[in-house]
Amino acid sequence: MHEIAREAINQVPPECRVLPEHTEVIARNADALLSLTPEVINGFYETVYGHAPTAAIFHEGERPMREESLTNWWERTVRGPIDENYWAWMSMVGLIHVIRRVTNPMMLSMTDFVAGYVSNNAHRLNLDPDEQRRLVDALRRLAGMTGSVITWGYDHAVSAALFEVAGMPEALLARLRDAEIKTALVDAREEVGNG
């Protein structure tokens, strides 16, 4: 999981990464952010359960367990540390999402929901404008990197599973995939009129 996280982070341009100054501003404002916990969790799951395609995989009976899981993530994120172990945990979340059928579009949109919720409510945290701007930027970066690491973990898990099932070297599987995608791309270009 650590290696998968490092691979994902290395693909994120440095200008978009979570840096020490970002983790510091989050930690410095942890109490203020934690005051939003009930709203973040409730808003998150009201959004998820309010969307029929997503709600279809998120059974209502599972909501308390899922809320607890999200609360644990939020508290760990806000309290820190956001370090190698944190990012390894996020790469493991990709595997969990495969099993729970949480797709990357679902996850990415909801990661954005959390950053957006804090951004839209940062004025309520009683911070000076510069600190508020730094905090919103830090959480936006965190959402982006979290999405990057989780999707990389997700994709790696699916690819590794296919490799195990097919019993062929991963490089050969990648070449076969690429050949198939090139064919699909021809059809896709024709469909969207962008040849």
Disulfide bonds with the S-S distance in Angstrom:
none
